[in-house]
Structures are given as C-alpha cells and as structure tokens.
C-alpha cells in the first residue's frame, strides 16, 4: 500500500474538520478531542509531505483553501462555545466576570434623526 498523497491528506483533513464542526455545534467533548488528535496526525503528515517543497497543483490549492475556511469556521465555533461555557459558569457561581451582559447602559445622548431632508 502506498503512502497517502497531499490531496488524500487534505481530503481527510477536510472530513475531520466537518466532524469537528458537528461536535462543536453539539458540544460533544469526546468527539472534539478525537478530531483534535486526528488533526495533529494529519498536520504532521502534511509537514512531511510538503518538506520536499513540491509546489501544489490547482486541485491541492483549492482543497487547501477549503480546509483553511473550515478551520476558521471551527475556530469561531470554538470561541463561541468557550464563551457560552464561561457565561454558564459565571451564572452558576454568581460571578459577573465572564458573564454575558444582560442589559446595556443607556447612551449618553438620545439619538435624533432629521427625516425632513
């Protein structure tokens, strides 16, 4: 059996990121941890495959762009999930630190619009 290509590794990474996205959306910790472990392995494999400085073809570049976008979307989900957990912990502990604001401070001056123009 031959070793995986860059394209195969990127495809596997893209699938792993999709699984991670689903796990992040439903806050399934075990699956998030599994995806993180797979990403480490796939990153190492990509580093080894690209160590020869072989230029990427159009297909690989498109896959890499999709992987980058998926990774950024997952990062935003992770940031949101972390904020939700912090907010929940703050609510349970009675601490205001880390909690979402429940009301906004009134503005300094009322807003006036001139609609006659």
C-alpha positions in Angstrom: 0.0 0.0 0.0 1.4 3.4 -1.0 1.7 6.3 1.4 -1.1 9.0 1.2 -0.7 11.9 -1.2 -1.1 15.5 -0.3 -4.6 15.6 -1.8 -5.7 12.5 0.1 -4.4 14.0 3.3 -6.2 17.3 2.6 -9.4 15.4 1.9 -9.1 13.5 5.1 -8.4 16.8 7.0 -11.5 18.4 5.4 -13.6 15.5 6.6 -12.1 15.7 10.1 -12.9 19.4 10.2 -16.5 18.7 9.2 -16.8 16.1 12.0 -15.2 18.6 14.4 -17.8 21.2 13.3 -20.6 18.9 14.1 -19.1 18.0 17.5 -18.6 21.7 18.3 -22.1 22.6 17.4 -23.5 19.9 19.8 -20.7 20.3 22.4 -19.7 16.6 22.3 -16.4 16.7 24.1 -15.1 13.2 23.3 -15.6 13.8 19.6 -14.0 17.2 19.7 -10.9 15.6 21.4 -10.8 12.8 18.8 -10.9 15.4 16.0 -8.1 17.4 17.6 -6.0 14.3 17.9 -6.6 13.4 14.2 -5.7 17.0 13.2 -2.4 16.7 14.9 -1.6 13.5 13.0 -2.7 15.0 9.7 -0.8 18.1 10.2 2.4 16.1 10.8 1.7 14.1 7.7 1.2 17.3 5.7 4.5 18.7 7.0 6.3 15.5 5.9 4.7 15.5 2.5 5.5 19.2 1.9 9.0 19.0 3.3 10.3 18.4 -0.3 9.0 21.8 -1.3 6.9 20.4 -4.1 4.6 23.0 -5.5 0.9 22.5 -5.1 -1.3 22.0 -8.1 -4.6 23.8 -8.6 -6.6 20.9 -7.0 -4.4 20.9 -3.9 -4.7 24.7 -3.7 -8.5 24.6 -3.8 -8.6 21.9 -1.2 -6.2 23.9 1.0 -8.5 26.9 0.7 -11.5 24.8 1.7 -9.5 23.4 4.7 -8.5 26.9 5.7 -12.1 28.2 5.6 -13.3 25.1 7.6 -10.6 25.6 10.2 -11.6 29.3 10.6 -15.3 28.5 10.9 -14.5 25.9 13.6 -12.3 28.4 15.4 -15.2 30.8 15.6 -17.5 28.0 16.9 -14.9 27.1 19.5 -14.6 30.7 20.6 -18.4 30.9 20.9 -18.6 27.6 22.8 -15.9 28.8 25.2 -17.8 32.0 25.8 -21.0 30.0 26.5 -19.3 27.8 29.0 -17.7 30.8 30.7 -21.1 32.5 30.8 -22.8 29.4 32.3 -20.0 29.0 34.9 -20.4 32.7 35.8 -24.1 32.4 36.1 -23.8 29.3 38.4 -21.1 30.8 40.5 -22.9 34.2 40.8 -19.8 35.9 39.3 -20.2 38.7 36.9 -16.7 38.0 35.4 -17.1 36.2 32.1 -20.9 36.6 32.0 -22.8 38.0 29.1 -24.2 41.4 29.7 -27.9 41.3 30.5 -28.7 44.9 29.8 -26.9 47.8 28.1 -26.0 51.0 29.7 -28.1 53.9 28.4 -26.5 56.0 25.8 -25.1 59.4 26.9 -27.2 61.4 24.5 -30.5 60.4 22.9 -30.4 59.7 19.2 -32.1 62.2 16.9 -32.8 61.8 13.2 -33.7 64.5 10.8 -36.1 62.9 8.4 -37.2 66.2 6.7 -34.3 66.2 4.2 
